[in-house]
């Protein structure tokens, strides 16, 4: 497996991130989770606007109603400096996030799926959670997103229950980051 790192979004990755977004638009059209983990990239007018929004979110300023401070990272393959994933770590949970969204949202570039990058990105995001003192991490996925559920389970996600909102069912899993670190030593 190629080495990957999590980096903060920057202008350096603008073209790559925008091509990532286009791949998701085409490959995941109509899926409940189409833009999950992309930190509202699809809603921004420009990449630069999105970057400013991510900087503000990390500082907890100019947050939309119901949002919490969060950190967004690009998962970059070291060998070719290609963005293969995007993940977002929410620093705290609201009632909505506790029931449906969780601490981490993530997306893998469609052309790079099925290669194990989702698991690696999640493990790296969990390391970031540990650095932020978020040691009991909630992850959720839409019930019919089997691949996300498998990824969460590979990272020691323990199923708690399934919730429902407007006809969509969400599976909820908890990961004990300290326990995971001890198991992977």
C-alpha positions in Angstrom: 0.0 0.0 0.0 1.3 3.4 -0.9 2.0 5.8 2.0 -0.6 8.5 2.6 -0.6 11.6 4.9 -3.3 13.9 6.1 -2.7 17.5 5.3 -4.7 20.7 5.7 -6.4 21.9 2.5 -4.4 24.6 0.6 -4.2 26.3 -2.7 -1.6 23.7 -3.8 -4.3 21.1 -4.1 -7.1 23.2 -5.7 -7.1 21.5 -9.1 -6.9 18.0 -7.6 -9.7 18.7 -5.0 -11.9 20.1 -7.7 -11.4 17.0 -9.9 -12.1 14.9 -6.8 -15.4 16.7 -6.5 -16.3 16.1 -10.1 -15.5 12.4 -9.8 -17.9 12.2 -6.8 -20.6 14.1 -8.7 -20.6 11.5 -11.5 -19.8 8.3 -9.6 -22.1 8.7 -6.6 -25.0 10.5 -8.2 -28.2 9.8 -6.3 -26.6 8.1 -3.3 -27.6 9.2 0.2 -24.0 9.7 1.1 -22.8 11.3 -2.2 -21.0 14.2 -0.5 -20.4 12.7 3.0 -17.1 13.6 4.4 -16.4 16.3 1.8 -17.0 19.1 4.4 -19.6 20.9 2.2 -17.2 21.4 -0.7 -20.1 20.9 -3.1 -21.9 23.9 -1.6 -19.0 26.4 -2.0 -19.0 28.9 -4.8 -15.2 28.7 -5.1 -12.3 26.6 -3.8 -10.9 29.7 -2.1 -14.3 30.3 -0.3 -14.2 26.7 0.9 -10.6 27.1 2.2 -11.7 30.2 4.2 -14.7 28.3 5.6 -12.4 25.4 6.7 -10.0 27.8 8.4 -13.0 29.5 10.2 -14.4 26.1 11.2 -11.2 25.0 12.8 -11.2 28.2 14.9 -14.9 27.9 15.7 -15.8 31.2 14.0 -18.6 32.1 11.5 -20.1 28.6 12.0 -23.5 27.9 10.3 -26.3 27.3 12.8 -26.0 23.8 14.3 -22.3 23.4 13.3 -19.4 22.8 15.6 -15.7 23.5 15.3 -14.1 20.9 13.0 -10.8 20.1 11.2 -10.7 19.1 7.6 -7.9 17.1 6.0 -6.9 16.0 2.6 -5.6 12.4 2.4 -2.6 12.7 0.0 -0.7 9.8 -1.5 3.0 10.6 -1.0 4.3 8.9 -4.2 2.5 11.3 -6.6 1.0 14.0 -4.2 -2.5 13.1 -5.4 -5.5 13.8 -3.2 -7.3 10.4 -2.7 -9.5 11.3 0.2 -11.1 14.1 2.3 -12.1 13.7 5.9 -13.6 16.0 8.5 -13.2 15.7 12.3 -15.9 17.4 14.4 -14.5 18.5 17.7 -17.7 17.9 19.6 -21.1 16.4 19.1 -24.5 18.2 18.9 -27.7 16.2 19.4 -27.9 15.8 15.6 -24.3 14.6 15.3 -24.8 12.2 18.2 -27.7 10.6 16.4 -26.8 10.8 12.7 -23.4 12.4 11.9 -20.7 11.3 14.4 -17.2 12.8 14.9 -15.7 11.9 11.5 -17.0 12.2 7.9 -14.9 10.9 5.1 -14.8 10.3 1.4 -12.5 8.5 -1.0 -12.0 9.5 -4.6 -14.1 7.1 -6.6 -11.2 6.0 -8.9 -9.2 5.0 -5.7 -11.9 3.0 -3.9 -11.5 -0.6 -3.1 -7.7 -0.2 -2.5 -7.8 0.1 1.3 -7.4 3.9 1.4 -10.7 4.3 3.4 -9.3 2.3 6.2 -6.0 4.0 6.2 -7.6 7.5 6.1 -9.9 6.6 9.0 -6.9 5.3 11.1 -5.0 8.5 10.4 -8.1 10.5 11.3 -8.4 8.6 14.6 -4.8 9.5 15.3 -5.8 13.1 14.9 -8.7 12.6 17.2 -6.3 11.2 19.8 -4.2 14.3 19.5 -7.3 16.4 20.0 -8.2 14.4 23.1 -11.3 12.9 21.4 -10.7 9.3 22.6 -14.2 7.8 22.3 -15.1 8.5 18.7 -18.6 8.1 17.1 -18.9 7.1 13.5 -22.1 6.7 11.6 -23.0 5.5 8.1 -26.2 5.1 6.2 -27.5 1.6 6.7 -27.1 0.6 3.0 -23.5 1.9 2.8 -22.0 -1.5 3.4 -18.4 -0.5 2.5 -18.4 2.3 5.1 -19.7 -0.1 7.7 -16.9 -2.6 6.9 -14.3 0.2 7.1 -15.5 1.3 10.5 -15.5 -2.3 11.7 -11.9 -2.8 10.5 -11.0 0.0 12.8 -12.6 -1.6 15.8 -15.9 0.2 15.5 -18.4 -1.3 17.9 -22.0 -1.2 16.7 -24.3 0.5 19.2 -27.6 0.9 17.4 -29.5 2.2 14.3 -31.3 5.5 14.2 -33.7 6.9 11.6 -34.4 10.4 10.2 -36.8 11.1 7.4 -36.8 7.5 6.3 -33.0 7.1 6.2 -31.4 4.7 8.7 -28.0 5.4 10.2 -25.8 2.8 11.9 -23.9 4.1 14.9 -20.5 2.8 15.9 -18.1 3.8 18.7 -14.3 3.5 18.5 -12.1 3.6 21.7 -9.0 5.2 20.3 -6.8 4.2 23.2 -7.9 0.5 22.8 -7.2 0.7 19.1 -3.7 2.2 19.6 -2.9 -0.7 22.0 -4.2 -3.3 19.5 -2.1 -1.9 16.6 1.2 -1.6 18.5 
